[in-house]
Amino acid sequence: MGKRANQAPSQRQLRVGEELRHTIAQVIERGALRDPDLADVPITITEVRIGPDLRNATVFVAPLGGSITVAENQAAAGVETEAIVAALQRAASFLRRSIAKSVHLKYAPNLTFEADTSFDYADNIDRLLGSVGPREEQ
């Protein structure tokens, strides 16, 4: 019997995911990626989710400070985030080699990068709750 897809991650998955997050952040901070789309762009690695077999990892990224939530600037922030994700995806093989050198795993996981929308979702919930206001009792 295999694990169900919606089962919570194991302690090992969480530990390895956190180690990968630190390693990727160090490589980016060091400036080892020479992609023009990543030049002078502060990036936050918010989370790394790794599969049960430790062979595939999804890396969630956001521009430092999160996306801009003002309506007229939201499209520009989305384009910036997409460019960051595309640049990191191009550098995935380099990052995988860096992980293989520093993290002691049997296999270096395949990396997939995605934009982290959890901050935008939380801002939307806060805005909705703020618009409702307190209820008056009668």
C-alpha positions as CSV (number, residue, x, y, z in Angstrom):
1,M,0.0,0.0,0.0
2,G,1.3,3.4,-1.0
3,K,0.8,6.7,0.7
4,R,-2.2,8.7,-0.2
5,A,-1.6,11.9,-2.2
6,N,-3.3,14.2,0.4
7,Q,-1.5,12.8,3.4
8,A,0.6,15.2,5.5
9,P,4.3,15.2,4.9
10,S,6.6,13.1,7.1
11,Q,9.2,14.6,9.4
12,R,11.9,13.5,7.0
13,Q,10.1,15.4,4.1
14,L,9.8,18.5,6.2
15,R,13.4,18.3,7.4
16,V,14.8,17.7,3.8
17,G,12.6,20.5,2.4
18,E,13.9,23.0,5.0
19,E,17.5,22.0,4.2
20,L,16.8,22.4,0.5
21,R,15.2,25.9,1.2
22,H,18.3,27.0,3.1
23,T,20.7,25.7,0.4
24,I,18.9,27.3,-2.5
25,A,18.6,30.6,-0.6
26,Q,22.4,30.5,0.1
27,V,23.2,30.0,-3.6
28,I,20.9,32.9,-4.6
29,E,22.3,35.1,-1.8
30,R,25.9,34.4,-2.9
31,G,25.1,35.7,-6.4
32,A,26.0,32.4,-8.1
33,L,23.1,32.7,-10.6
34,R,24.1,34.9,-13.5
35,D,20.7,35.4,-15.1
36,P,19.9,39.0,-16.0
37,D,16.3,38.5,-14.9
38,L,17.6,37.8,-11.4
39,A,20.1,40.6,-11.2
40,D,19.4,43.0,-8.3
41,V,16.0,41.3,-7.6
42,P,15.5,40.2,-4.0
43,I,13.8,36.8,-3.8
44,T,12.2,35.0,-1.0
45,I,12.2,31.2,-1.0
46,T,9.0,30.7,1.1
47,E,8.7,26.9,1.1
48,V,10.0,23.7,-0.5
49,R,7.6,20.8,-0.7
50,I,9.3,17.5,-1.5
51,G,7.7,14.2,-2.5
52,P,7.7,11.1,-0.4
53,D,10.4,9.5,-2.5
54,L,12.6,12.7,-2.1
55,R,13.2,12.8,-5.9
56,N,10.9,15.8,-6.8
57,A,10.7,19.1,-5.0
58,T,8.5,22.1,-5.6
59,V,10.1,25.4,-4.6
60,F,7.7,28.3,-3.9
61,V,9.2,31.8,-4.5
62,A,8.1,35.4,-4.2
63,P,9.7,38.8,-4.7
64,L,11.1,40.0,-1.3
65,G,8.2,41.9,0.4
66,G,5.6,39.9,-1.5
67,S,3.5,40.9,-4.5
68,I,2.1,44.4,-4.7
69,T,-1.6,44.2,-4.0
70,V,-2.7,47.7,-5.3
71,A,-5.0,47.0,-8.3
72,E,-3.1,49.0,-10.9
73,N,0.3,47.5,-9.9
74,Q,-0.9,43.9,-9.6
75,A,-0.3,43.1,-13.3
76,A,3.2,44.5,-13.1
77,A,3.9,42.4,-9.9
78,G,2.6,39.3,-11.7
79,V,4.9,39.8,-14.6
80,E,7.9,40.3,-12.3
81,T,7.0,37.1,-10.4
82,E,6.6,35.2,-13.7
83,A,10.0,36.4,-14.9
84,I,11.6,35.3,-11.6
85,V,10.0,31.9,-11.8
86,A,11.1,31.4,-15.4
87,A,14.7,32.5,-14.6
88,L,14.9,30.1,-11.6
89,Q,13.5,27.3,-13.8
90,R,16.3,28.0,-16.3
91,A,18.8,27.7,-13.4
92,A,17.2,24.5,-12.0
93,S,20.0,22.2,-13.2
94,F,22.7,24.5,-11.6
95,L,20.8,24.6,-8.4
96,R,20.4,20.8,-8.4
97,R,24.1,20.4,-8.8
98,S,24.7,22.8,-5.9
99,I,22.2,20.8,-3.8
100,A,24.0,17.5,-4.7
101,K,27.3,19.0,-3.4
102,S,26.0,20.3,-0.1
103,V,23.1,18.2,1.0
104,H,23.8,14.5,1.6
105,L,21.0,12.6,-0.2
106,K,21.0,9.5,-2.4
107,Y,19.5,11.5,-5.2
108,A,19.4,15.3,-5.8
109,P,15.8,16.1,-6.3
110,N,14.3,17.6,-9.6
111,L,13.4,21.2,-8.9
112,T,10.2,22.9,-10.1
113,F,9.6,26.5,-9.3
114,E,6.2,28.1,-8.7
115,A,5.1,31.5,-7.6
116,D,3.9,31.6,-4.0
117,T,0.4,33.1,-3.9
118,S,-0.3,32.5,-0.2
119,F,0.6,36.1,0.8
120,D,-1.9,37.4,-1.8
121,Y,-4.5,35.0,-0.6
122,A,-4.0,36.2,3.0
123,D,-4.2,39.9,2.0
124,N,-7.4,39.1,0.1
125,I,-8.9,37.5,3.2
126,D,-7.8,40.4,5.4
127,R,-9.4,42.9,3.0
128,L,-12.6,40.9,2.9
129,L,-12.8,40.7,6.7
130,G,-12.0,44.4,7.0
131,S,-14.8,45.3,4.6
132,V,-17.4,43.4,6.6
133,G,-16.7,45.3,9.8
134,P,-18.1,44.5,13.3
135,R,-21.6,43.3,13.6
136,E,-24.1,45.4,15.6
137,E,-26.2,43.5,18.0
138,Q,-29.9,44.4,18.2
